[in-house]
Amino acid sequence: MNIKTTSATERSDLAAIFACATSLWQECERCARSDRLDLGECYNGMDQLMRVVMTIANRFEQWSCEHVEFASFPLVWAYFLEEKFGETCFGLMLPTELDKFDDNDCLRIALRLGLPVILDDKLPIPVDEIAHNPIAGTGFCEFRIQTVRNALEDGDIVPFVADDEPDDEEFGPIYFGLYGVGLDGKLEHVADRKTYSEVLSLAQKLAPGIAFPNRPTFSPRRSGQK
C-alpha cells in the first residue's frame, strides 16, 4: 500500500485543485487566441483537454501535499494558484505538451513559484544553508552547505540555484558541497557528498553542535546567494 499517496489524496484541497484547473484553462484559452492554436485538435477534442487539465491540477495538488511546507507559506493557497499556476506552467512547457506533465514538472513549477519545498534526498531542490561555527579558533566562522554540479564542457563546479533546470543536459548530477567561511568571508572547499544527510553528518563531526537544519526547506531568498 502506498501510504504517502493515500495521505496526500486525503489532504488534497478541492479549492486548490479547482484553482489550478481554472488558472491552467484560462491560460489555454489565452494561448489559443494569441497563437491561433486549435487545442481541441491537439488533444482529440476539448473534452479530452479538460480531462488533461484536471489531471494536472490533481497531480500538482497531491505532489504539493507531499513536498510543500505549508506552515511556511504566508499566502492563501487557492488564490495564489489561481493567479500564478497557469502562467508558470506555460513558462516551462508548450500548451501542446500538457499530456506529458509529470512529477518533474511539479517540481519545476514549485521552484519557479518560490514554494517552500521540503528537502528530500531524492528530490533535486536547491539548498544554500549557512550556520555559525560553534567551535572557536578553527579559522572558519561559519560553514556553508550548497547544492552544486559540474559543467560537462569544462568540469567547473557551478552552484545549482532556484532558476536552474534540474535535468539540464549541460551539467552532471547535483550534489552537496561543504565550505568553510573565513573571517574575510571567503569560501574554502571542505568536501562533497551525494546527499544532504551525508554532508550534514560530516559538518556535525567537524563542528559538533552546529545548527544546520536536519531537513531544510527551499527558500528562493537563500538559494542563489553568492
C-alpha positions in Angstrom: 0.0 0.0 0.0 1.3 3.4 -1.0 0.8 5.3 2.3 2.3 8.6 1.0 -0.1 8.8 -2.0 -3.1 7.9 0.1 -2.2 10.5 2.7 -1.7 13.2 0.1 -5.0 12.4 -1.6 -6.8 12.6 1.7 -5.2 16.1 2.4 -5.8 17.5 -1.1 -7.7 20.8 -1.1 -10.6 20.7 -3.6 -10.5 24.5 -3.8 -6.8 24.4 -4.7 -7.5 21.8 -7.4 -10.2 23.9 -8.9 -8.0 27.0 -8.7 -5.2 25.1 -10.6 -7.5 23.9 -13.2 -9.2 27.3 -13.7 -5.8 29.0 -14.0 -4.5 26.5 -16.5 -7.7 26.5 -18.5 -7.7 30.3 -18.8 -4.1 30.2 -19.9 -5.0 27.6 -22.5 -7.7 29.9 -23.9 -5.3 32.9 -23.9 -2.7 30.9 -25.8 -5.2 29.6 -28.2 -6.3 33.1 -29.1 -2.9 34.7 -29.2 -1.1 31.9 -31.0 -4.1 30.8 -33.1 -3.9 27.3 -31.8 -6.7 24.7 -32.1 -6.0 22.9 -28.8 -9.1 20.8 -29.3 -7.5 19.3 -32.4 -4.2 18.8 -30.5 -6.0 16.8 -27.7 -8.6 15.0 -29.8 -11.4 17.3 -28.6 -11.9 19.9 -25.9 -13.4 17.3 -23.5 -10.0 15.5 -23.5 -8.2 18.8 -23.0 -10.4 19.4 -19.9 -9.5 15.9 -18.6 -5.8 16.7 -19.1 -6.2 20.0 -17.3 -8.0 18.3 -14.3 -5.4 15.6 -14.2 -2.6 18.2 -13.9 -4.5 20.1 -11.2 -5.0 16.9 -9.2 -1.4 15.8 -9.6 0.1 19.1 -8.6 -2.0 19.4 -5.5 -1.2 15.9 -4.4 2.5 16.5 -5.1 2.4 19.7 -3.1 0.7 17.9 -0.1 3.8 15.6 0.0 6.5 18.2 -0.6 5.5 21.7 0.3 5.8 23.1 3.9 2.5 25.0 4.0 3.3 26.3 7.5 6.0 28.5 5.9 3.7 29.7 3.1 2.1 33.0 4.0 -0.5 33.4 1.2 -3.9 31.9 0.6 -3.0 28.7 -1.4 -6.0 28.6 -3.7 -5.9 32.3 -4.6 -2.2 32.1 -5.2 -2.6 29.1 -7.6 -5.5 30.7 -9.5 -3.3 33.8 -10.1 0.0 32.1 -10.9 -0.3 28.4 -11.8 -1.3 28.5 -15.5 1.2 31.2 -16.5 4.0 29.5 -14.7 3.1 26.1 -16.2 3.2 27.6 -19.8 6.5 29.3 -19.0 8.0 25.8 -18.7 6.2 23.8 -21.3 4.3 24.2 -24.5 0.4 24.2 -24.4 0.5 21.3 -26.8 2.6 19.1 -24.4 0.3 19.1 -21.3 -0.4 15.4 -21.7 3.3 14.8 -20.9 3.0 16.5 -17.4 4.7 14.5 -14.7 6.2 14.9 -11.2 9.4 16.5 -12.6 7.2 19.3 -13.9 5.5 19.6 -10.5 9.0 20.3 -9.0 9.9 22.7 -11.7 6.7 24.7 -11.2 7.1 24.7 -7.5 10.6 26.1 -7.7 9.5 28.8 -10.2 6.6 29.7 -7.9 9.1 30.0 -5.0 7.2 27.5 -2.8 8.8 26.3 0.4 9.7 22.8 -0.8 10.9 20.3 1.8 14.2 18.7 1.0 14.2 15.0 0.1 17.5 13.3 -0.8 15.7 12.0 -3.9 14.3 15.4 -4.8 16.7 17.8 -6.6 15.9 21.1 -5.0 18.4 24.0 -4.4 20.0 24.2 -1.0 22.1 27.0 0.4 22.4 26.9 4.2 24.9 28.8 6.3 25.5 28.1 10.0 27.7 29.7 12.7 30.7 27.6 13.7 30.3 26.9 17.4 34.0 25.8 17.7 36.3 28.7 18.3 39.8 29.0 16.9 39.4 26.9 13.8 39.7 29.7 11.2 36.2 29.3 10.0 33.5 31.5 11.5 30.7 29.7 9.5 30.1 26.7 7.4 28.0 26.6 4.2 26.2 23.7 2.5 25.2 24.3 -1.1 23.9 22.3 -4.0 26.4 22.3 -6.9 27.1 20.4 -10.1 29.8 20.2 -12.7 29.6 21.7 -16.1 30.2 18.9 -18.6 32.2 21.1 -21.0 35.0 22.1 -18.7 34.3 20.4 -15.4 33.8 23.7 -13.5 31.8 23.5 -10.3 28.6 25.6 -10.6 26.0 26.3 -7.9 22.6 24.8 -8.5 20.1 27.6 -7.7 16.4 28.3 -8.0 16.1 29.3 -11.7 18.2 26.3 -12.9 16.7 23.3 -14.6 17.5 20.1 -12.5 17.8 18.0 -15.7 19.9 20.4 -17.7 21.9 18.3 -20.1 24.9 20.6 -19.9 25.6 19.6 -16.3 26.3 16.5 -14.3 24.4 15.2 -11.3 23.6 17.6 -8.4 25.5 17.0 -5.2 26.2 18.9 -1.9 29.4 20.9 -1.2 30.6 21.8 2.3 32.5 25.0 2.6 34.2 26.8 5.4 33.7 30.6 5.6 36.7 32.5 6.8 36.7 35.8 8.8 37.2 37.6 5.5 34.1 36.0 4.0 36.0 33.8 1.6 34.9 30.3 1.0 37.2 27.3 1.3 36.1 23.9 -0.1 36.0 21.2 2.6 34.3 18.2 1.0 31.5 16.9 -1.3 28.7 14.4 -0.6 26.0 12.9 -2.7 23.1 13.6 -0.2 22.3 16.3 2.3 22.1 13.8 5.2 25.7 12.8 4.4 27.1 16.3 4.2 25.2 17.3 7.4 26.7 14.3 9.2 30.2 15.5 8.2 29.5 19.1 9.2 28.4 17.9 12.6 31.6 15.9 13.1 33.7 18.8 12.2 31.8 21.3 14.3 29.7 19.5 17.0 26.6 21.5 17.9 26.5 23.3 14.5 22.9 24.4 13.8 22.2 23.3 10.3 18.6 22.1 9.9 18.0 18.4 9.8 15.6 18.8 6.9 15.9 22.2 5.2 13.2 23.9 3.2 13.9 25.5 -0.1 13.9 29.3 0.1 14.2 31.4 -3.1 15.7 34.2 -0.9 18.7 32.0 0.1 19.1 29.9 -3.0 21.5 31.6 -5.4 23.2 33.9 -2.9 26.8 34.4 -3.8 
